Amino acid sequence: MASNNETVIKFDSVFFEYVHPKLILDDVTFNVRSWKKITIMGQNGAWKSTIFKLITWELKPKIGKIHTPSWTTIATAFQVMPKEDKQLTVRDYFRKYKKALETENIDKEIMEVLRAVNLTTSLDKKINDFSWGQQARLLLAAALIQNPDILLLDEPTNNLDKDWIYHLEDFLKEYKNTVLVISHDAEFLNSFTDWVLYLDVHTKQVEQYVWNYYDVVEQVSRKIEKENMANARMKKEAEDKMAQANTFAHKWGKLRAVAKKLKTEAENLKENIWDKRKEDKAIKDFTIECQEWIGWEILKINSVWVVENWEMTQKKVDKVLRKDTHMLLSAPNWMWKSTFLNALAKWEAEGVKIWEWVKIGYYTQDFHNLDFENTTYDELRKYWPNLTEQDFRAQAARMLIDWEMMKTKIGHLSEWQKGLVAFCALIFQKPWLLILDEPTNHINFRHIPVIAKALDEYTGAMILVSHVDEFVWSIRIDDYLDLDQL
């Protein structure tokens, strides 16, 4: 274990690119010291997760070196449970991620790490039988059982309810080793961050900042504003010199030489203008439409299955969703909200009647209803094949889906890009019943007010699950179904 303030990660003049000439990191140098709680911050498209992959040597730099002490152990808690792990039992899952566990000690060590993430379960239970929130805790536990000197957390609050997020905040404050975190949850980050690495998508550099997360956000914003003001001054000066050069170029004698000099000065100024740095663009305002002629009553819930005393119990319910009715579904993570929503979307929920003419739009946490082998273009086109090419691309562009994303397979997109595709698909579908399972997961916080506005204005029936209070407060909610209170 490293002593306090010892360097445990060093990037030394690192260059990295996935495909030439698409540079991701340009001559990047920085140090990470032991026992620090560090946030990886940057705009969408800054390839923050690439830093993790370089640290763990899943990727190698094209030029430069990445140093970690020989004794250092590193573990990553990923965003999403790998598909190949979902059929493993809990015992086999932890064996996979800590192969050095001796057979006689494995159950004891697993139970200790499960207690650390506040999860009680049989070790013979399959991973796929856990809720999304429980799987998120298993991902963290799989990293912790490796007893790492450096813990990497990639969007750790996704799929977690508020109580567990508070538990995770307290855990990280007390955790003695080095932690690097990627997250869009500003309040969560601010609770423990004492150092920030800011990846600038334009300069391809990594800047280091001390202090809490909110202070750094303000510092970065001021620096960007200052750079943009300097850019504006240089641009104006370059334009003035070029205008003078064009005027003098048609004169005789010495004025032509002056014109040539002015033109050179203007070109030099243009070269010195920094790429204009902006924070992430927000998606444009959008509307999820539904057909005006749909019937009044859309869905009726007579009963639901809930967990009571660790057993599945059927409870009577009397809920009717009509046109322009928004329902918030709430319960702890272990109450199988996602399972219920998935059954609804498949017309398989026992005790629920959905009228046969209803068109359902479903936003899932893991995007399993998107075809990962399709390109983004083909996936979206199947929802609206008759739209003109110009209008189709224009609508996608409003969701920040450019032609590069259009050509990319869904499975190769980042999680936040999949989220944008999923919302774009809902726009094209024009559903009558909208089912949304944690729609803010993976989504940049700048997009969230735009999404909230669209859902607030939606005129069909909607069932929403979300652990983000500020998001829910921005949406009209007409009815509530709390599974924990039945």
Buried (B, 14 or more C-beta within 10 A) or exposed (E): EBEEEEEBBBBBEBBBBEEEEEBBBBBBEBEBBBBBBBBBBBBBBBBBBBBBBBBBEEBEBEEBEBEBEEEBEBBBBBBBBEEEBBEBBBBBBBBEBBEEBEEEEBBEBBBEBBEBBEBEBEBEBBBEBBBBBBBBBBBBBBBBBBBBBBBBBBBBBBBBBEEBBEBBBEBBEEBEBBBBBBBBBBBBBBBBBEBBBBBBBBBBBBBBBEEBBEBBBEBBEEBBEEBBEEBEEBBEBBEEBBEBBEEBBEEEEEBBEBBEEBBEBBBEBBEEBEEEBEBBEBBEEBEBBBEEEBEEBBBBBEBBBBBBEEEEEEEEBEBBBBBBBBBBBBBBBBBBBBBBBBBBBEEEBEBBBBBEEBBBBBBBBBBEBBBBEBBBBEBBBEBBEEBEEEEBBEBBBBBBBEEEBBEBBBEEBBBBBBBBBBBBBBBBBBBBBBBBBBBBBBBBBBBBBBBBBBBEEBBBBBBBBBBBEEBBEBBEBEBEBEBEEB
